[in-house]
């Protein structure tokens, strides 16, 4: 079990690290390959590809086995990384990042679904700390490692770390993971996958470009998916699951958490540097305070869930704490110390919610829907994050008259003051979303956690 879990955590770390290690590398990549104007396309290519395939990986794992789908995800991710390192032009690099995203989207889904299969819901809590640690290491270490490679070796060396780590994860999982093969193999819902992909592209592109035309694309894709889901023999995201509050509530809370949290923390570094004149390092430390809170309460709540078998109080307390933290961020915007406290409180709350929602959703469904349940929580959280980033950025731009992505050095004093006044109320406006999440947490059914793993039940 220890070797299997180490391989899974390593795979999750690869996926999480990739999204943070690239942040400091993008200017160097653009300068080397040409095409500074194409930098947003690099981010969008990976994000769209990874988000689109999340529900597909979940369904493929349910129908064809989680071990082979995880192996495919690792191979595709590493292949994409190699192509990134060999790219000689910006279009090549963008395509390679999209390929890497096709693998990256399956790493998180596959790892958490496999953990859900081999560890009982009652015992799974003790492993939540390891999962949270992977995210924290990626959030804190990614930018530092990326900056070090850029300064000392060059951006191509960033992608050199993925093949050995990916190969290690692949070998460990191939040698140690033993899972039963699914017996039922319904045809894949291709129409549902395509229409859902259109909706995802629309939402992500709104977040990346702010163009309202993509809202129409997202709405059209959503409507088409709802129609296809009613007629598909085995929908990519079955609507029947949403009729069960024990599944629907965790998914809805994840959507709201993604919207409110990521919409805020995406623009927090810009606010700190523009309005409070902090350095990039100081801004990063404040985000680290949030991630530290996430790791602390994820680990603590996981151990308590394993000990007691009770999980409902944690999202109730967590949504309340995170909502209070976001409200304080909007109210104490002028003080870096107070902001650090508010960020820590937000992180403490989020740590009580995010992974517990995965646990609750997995506990609510049958074995045949385990991958779908796992992917639904992460997928909806990512959709919420994309929409939140779009709305928060648009509101800050509307109130201040400048883009939240503008470099601080380019701004005169009057614009800095306008930004300082505009951003905090927008951050505070995210707090009511977590009030809704709190009410949903109160409505979450408190079902007993199963004490046997799916793999034991199948055996």
Beta strands, then each sheet from edge to edge (+ up, - down):
end
